[in-house]
Amino acid sequence: MGQCVAVVGTGYWGRNHVRTWAALKQEHVIERLIVCDLDENRARELAEEFDCEWHTDALTLKDTFAITAASIATPTPMHAPLAIALMEQGVDVLVEKPLAMNEAEAQTTVETAKSLGRLLCVGHLFRYHVAIRKAAEMIANGEIGPVLHIESDRLSVREPRPDIGVIAALAIHDMDICRDLMGDIDPEEISAFSLPSEIEGIEDHAVIHMRFPSNTCDNPLGPSAQITVSWRSRVRGKVRELRIIGRDASLHIDYLDHTGLWIHKHPQNIRGPDWGGFGAAPRERVEIEGGEPSLTAELRAFANACNLHAQGTPFDSLNILAPGEIGVIGMRLVESALQATKE
């Protein structure tokens, strides 16, 4: 029997979960889909739009529909409590990032999953982006030489969220991806600056600098990274870009592009008198076949992991890119950056 999945919380991002799960249901990746929201009208309307069932009480989903898995996309304060409650009922869960409101709560959630033998994943969906996976492969293979620096921009204009600021909402992705590309090595230094929004305690613009240990990615001095995230900065619409500067070449990734990335190979005589200019080393396109939106890849992987887990496959053989432990580390990075803004 296939997976019966519930989406708990159908706000802006929860709706994307519903849409994506509905498409996967059409592919027979899952068997049944339930929309759950405290707002009955919203739940009913989404169920009608995406041809699925609806409910209003997350805590009775298991008894009512016999769900086997759930996406939790509620406001952040409810992430950990709902994840724990559903896991205690025998449900595998994927929790949107951040996993919890702080590192301690995230750690408790992970420990609960382990004690119950439940599958806990966290929504660090850019780990599933095909260009990120390709970049990680190219870095590991030495194709761009030692990594010197990473630049990341995640910019848009919107009203600030009432529960978390841009560091927990946006920069958590970029700090995690930098760490992922470094081979899951923790930074040894984090500094940050932020601008306050009109909501007390909520920042809507931040610049974060990270320094990784010496010899990370073959860089004797240790790679650095600068991350800019904003809800008040727009240059040309939504910006979601990553630039990885290596000794021998640089990579450019547009997160809105799921078909490839760009590589710019540095001229060997870039500092010499015979340098022919940037035209001497034009950037080249690296096409990636079979790419799909990161959320689709993430939910497809989660459904597959749930099926394998139900068949008795050990956790360490599931090849999950963003298990609960990544959510704990993500909160640790967020808390370090938030603390740095106060120093």
C-alpha positions, -999 to +999 in steps of 0.1 A: +000+000+000+013+035-009+019+064+014-009+085+028+005+120+032-009+150+050+002+186+045-003+204+078-004+242+073-014+257+040-001+292+040+022+306+013+047+277+014+023+250+026+003+256-006+034+248-026+036+215-006+000+207-015+006+215-052+037+194-054+023+164-035-008+165-057+015+163-088+034+134-072+001+117-065-007+119-102+026+101-108+015+074-083+045+083-060+019+085-032-015+070-029-035+096-009-032+133+000-049+152+028-049+189+033-050+201+070-055+237+081-072+253+111-090+275+085-118+251+073-125+273+042-089+273+031-086+235+036-117+228+017-108+251-012-074+236-016-088+201-014-112+210-042-085+227-063-060+198-060-085+169-059-077+156-024-092+153+010-092+179+038-092+181+076-088+208+103-072+190+133-036+178+128-037+157+160-066+135+147-052+130+111-038+096+121-070+082+135-092+097+108-071+090+077-044+065+088-018+089+074+017+074+072+037+107+065+032+144+068+047+177+056+046+203+084+045+239+070+028+257+098+042+289+114+076+282+129+066+280+166+045+249+158+071+230+138+087+210+166+055+204+188+035+191+158+064+170+146+068+154+180+031+148+183+028+132+149+059+110+154+045+098+187+015+086+166+038+066+143+039+092+115+071+100+095+075+137+091+092+163+069+093+196+088+098+229+070+129+249+081+137+260+106+131+227+124+124+246+156+126+279+173+161+272+188+188+246+187+177+229+220+142+224+207+155+211+174+178+186+193+148+174+214+129+168+182+157+147+167+161+127+199+124+120+199+126+107+163+154+084+172+137+070+203+105+063+184+123+050+153+106+075+131+119+092+100+125+130+105+136+152+076+139+189+074+131+213+046+165+224+035+153+219+000+183+235-018+204+205-009+182+188-035+189+215-062+205+198-092+230+226-097+241+224-060+247+187-063+267+192-095+287+220-079+295+198-049+307+171-073+329+195-092+344+209-060+351+174-047+367+164-081+390+195-080+375+210-112+377+246-099+408+242-078+408+251-041+377+270-030+386+306-021+353+323-015+315+319-018+290+347-024+253+342-020+224+367-026+188+360-016+169+392-022+133+403-025+108+428-012+080+416+011+064+423+045+085+409+073+073+377+089+059+380+125+077+349+138+112+349+124+135+373+105+156+369+073+184+350+091+162+321+102+139+323+072+164+328+044+200+328+055+196+294+071+195+280+035+226+297+024+247+290+055+236+253+052+245+252+015+280+267+021+285+241+048+273+214+024+296+225-003+325+225+021+319+188+028+296+194+058+324+211+077+314+237+103+326+273+099+350+284+126+339+320+126+306+338+119+301+375+119+270+394+109+252+427+105+214+432+103+188+459+098+157+459+121+122+458+106+092+476+121+085+445+141+105+443+173+131+416+173+126+408+135+154+417+111+146+421+074+181+425+060+213+408+069+249+403+057+267+373+072+304+364+068+316+329+074+352+316+077+359+279+074+389+260+089+423+260+071+427+233+045+390+230+039+385+223+002+423+224-003+425+260+007+454+264+032+439+296+046+403+283+047+375+294+024+353+324+033+317+331+024+295+362+024+257+358+025+233+387+018+196+381+025+169+408+024+131+415+023+138+451+015+163+449-014+152+445-050+174+451-080+158+431-107+130+412-091+136+381-070+173+373-068+185+338-057+221+334-068+253+317-056+288+323-068+317+299-059+351+313-066+379+287-070+416+292-078+411+278-113+375+285-121+343+300-107+308+287-107+275+306-110+242+292-099+208+307-103+185+288-079+155+296-102+172+276-129+170+238-126+187+229-159+223+237-152+250+262-140+278+283-155+315+279-151+341+306-159+376+291-162+402+316-151+430+324-176+464+311-163+480+345-170+452+365-154+477+387-136+503+388-164+509+415-190+495+392-218+461+387-202+436+389-230+407+402-210+376+383-198+368+375-234+398+352-235+380+329-211+343+331-217+319+314-193+306+280-203+272+264-197+271+231-178+238+215-187+222+190-163+197+165-175+167+154-155+165+184-133+133+193-115+122+219-090+140+215-056+107+210-037+096+183-061+130+165-057+128+169-019+093+155-015+100+127-040+131+117-020+111+119+013+084+097-001+110+072-013+127+072+021+093+066+038+087+036+016+122+022+022+118+028+059+085+010+060+102-020+043+128-021+070+157-003+054+181+010+080+182+048+085+219+050+075+211+034+042+184+059+032+208+084+017+188+114+031+203+148+022+186+167+049+178+145+080+168+161+113+204+165+124+209+190+096+180+210+111+198+211+144+230+223+128+210+249+108+196+263+141+231+264+155+242+285+126+212+308+128+217+313+165+254+321+159+245+346+132+218+363+154+242+366+183+269+380+160+245+409+150+244+420+186+282+421+190 
